């Protein structure tokens, strides 16, 4: 499997399961309706685990533009591959969200709350305060990126052969899923912890273009925060990592 396909499929499955649990909890007449935040954060952690297991041996399982760019800044990933990885992640995220819409098609129709429908696809703050919301995404992604550096080890591109995926292998699936889990449980209550620009933007685009009845707007005035915040957090983590 090529790294591009691996990133696409890994991200697609991660979003299918991650957005899928949100749909199960917030949409009406589902088996998991109102199951709560513990259900969402646990399933999201396991969604990341599954995506990493799928993509890890072939691409390093970044599944997140913030991770890809963070690795590139720290000279653990070639800049020439950053663009293709991000494209694959965006496509995978959009496809995963599309599949969630198909699976929960009837439940979207049964739900009147436009905010709940949007929440299946992307994040939104509980209290809108751009500075705080941005800071939350920055800090949460910093924790993720900084931790991932120590999971993957200190190797630079020059330390491995050109055929070795640089990033998370399958062995990294368990610790990174625990990190995502604790981020969700501890820091996720403010913004919904996007910590991944593709995870938020790809599904948000699908929300905008899919014929979802009564869906309302797609929250584009907020959409820059779950993109720029995670990228800033990854930058800070990479700069600190290489300075230590």
N, C-alpha and C positions, 0 to 999 in steps of 0.2 A: 504494500500500500504506500502511495506517495505521501510525503508530509502534508501536502495541500489537502488531499482527501481525508487524511487522518484528522487534521484540525477541523475540517468541515463536519465530519461525522461525529467526532468527539464533542464538539460544541453543540451540534444538533441534538444529540441524545441528552446532554446536560440540560439544555433549555427545555426539551420535551418533558423531562422529569421534573425540573425545577419549576417552570411555569405551570406544569401539570398539577403539582401539589397545590399551588396557589388557586388554580381553577377549582380543584376539588374542595378547598376550604371555603372560598368566598362566593362561589356561584350557587344559586338556589337548586334544591332538589337533587343534590349529589349525595353520595354515601358519606362523604367526609365534611359536609357542610358545618361550618363553625367549629371545626376541630381545633383551631387555635394556632398560636405562634410556635409552640414547641413542635407541632406537626410540620409546619412550613420549614423551620430552620433545620430540623433533622433530615427531612427529605431533600432539601437543597444540598446539604452536606453529602448525602448519598448520591445525589445527581452528579456532583463534582467528582466523587469517587468513580462512578461509572464512566463518565467522560474521559477521565485520566486513564483508566484501565484500557479503554478502547484505543485512544490515540497515543498513549505513552511510548510504546515500542517503536513507533514510526515517525513521530514528530516531536517527541518530548512533552506533548500534551500541555501546551500553553493555554489554549482555549480562551484567551483573554488578551486583548491588545496591550493592556497595562503590563502584563507579565512579559510579553514579547519585547516591548520597548525597554522595560527594566533590564532584561537580560542583555539587550544590545548596548545599553549605556554602560553596563558593567563588563563589557567585552566577553560575554558568555554566549553571544549569538550574533551572526553576521547581519549588518544593516541591510544588505541586499535581499535578505529573506524576510525582512519585516513586513513589507508591503503584501506579498503573497499570503503570509500567515494571517494578517489582519483581514484581508479579503475573504479568506476561507472561514475565519471566525464569524464575520458578519453574515455571510451566506448561511452558515450552519445555524446561527442564532435565529435568523429569519425563518428558515425551514422548520426548526423546532417549534417556534411559535405558531406557524401555520398548522402543524400537526395537532397542537393543543386545541386550536380553534375547531378543527375537524372533529376531534374526539368529543369535545364539550359543546358542540354546535347547539344542541337542544337546550343546554343549560344556560348558554348565553342568551337565548331567546326567553328563557324563564326568569331571568334576572332583570330587575328594573334599574338597579343602582349602576349608573354609568361609571362611577369611581371604582366599583368592584371589578367591572369589566376591564378598565384600564389597568388596574392593579395586577391582573393576570399576566399582562404583557410586560410591564415596566414598573419602575419604582416611582414613588412620590413621597414627599415628606408629610409627617403627621402635623407638624407646625411649620409653615413656610417662613423661613428666615435664611436668605441666600448665603450669608456668611457662615452661619452655623451649619447649614446643610452641606455646603462645600467643604468645610473643615471636617465634618464627620466622614464624608467620602474619602477625603485625603488621608485622614488618620487610619481609617479601617483598611484602606488599600495599602498604606505603609506597613501595617502589621502583616498583611498577607504577603506582600512582596519581600519584605525583610526576612520573614520566616522561610519563604520559598528558597531564598538564596542559601540558607543553611541546610535545607533539605537536599538541595541539588549538589552541594559541595563547592569547593573553591576552584574547580577547574576552569581555565580560560579556553578560548577556542584553540589556542596553540597547543593545549595539553591533550586534545582528543583528535581522533582521525575524522576526516571530513564526512564519513558515513554515519557517525554517531549522532542521534538526535540530542540537541542541547536543550535541556529543560527537565521536566518531570517524567521519569520512567514509571512503569507500573508500580515499582516499590514505593514511589512517592504518593500514591493514591491515598493511602490510609492517613498519613500525617497531614496532608493538605486538606483532606476532608474534615478532619478534626479542627483545623484552624478556621476553615470556613464556618463550621458549626458554631464555634465559640464567638466568632465575630458577629454572627447573626444573633446569638443569644444575648450578647453583651452590648454591642454597638448598633445593632440593626434597628432598634426601635425608633430612631430619629428619621432616617431616610428610606429604610427598607434595604439597606446595604447592597447597592448595585455592585460596587467594587470591580466592575468589568464594563467598559464602554460598549462592547459588542452585545453583552447580555441585555443591556438596556436599550440601545439604539436599534438593533435589528428587530426585536419584537415590537418596539414602539412604531417603527415604520409599518410593520404588518398590521398593527392596530389601526393605523391611519388609512390603509388601503383596503382592508377586508370589509365586506358588507355585514358588519355586526349591528343588529338593530339596537337603536337607542344607546349607542356607544359614547356619545359626547365627543369632546375634543381630545387630542392626544397629548396634551400637556407640553407643547413645544417650548413654552416660555421657561419651563424648568429643565428641559432635556439637556442643556449644556452642563449642568452640575454633575450628573452621573457619567459624563464623558470627561470633562476637564479635571474634576476632583480625583478620580482614580489615576489618571495620567500624572497628575501632580504628586500624588502619594507614591507612585512607583518611582518617579524621578528622585524624590527625597530619599527613599529607601536605597536606591542604587548608589546615589552619591555618598550616603553614609556608609554603605557596605564597602565601597572601594576605598574609602578614606581610613577604614579601620585596619 
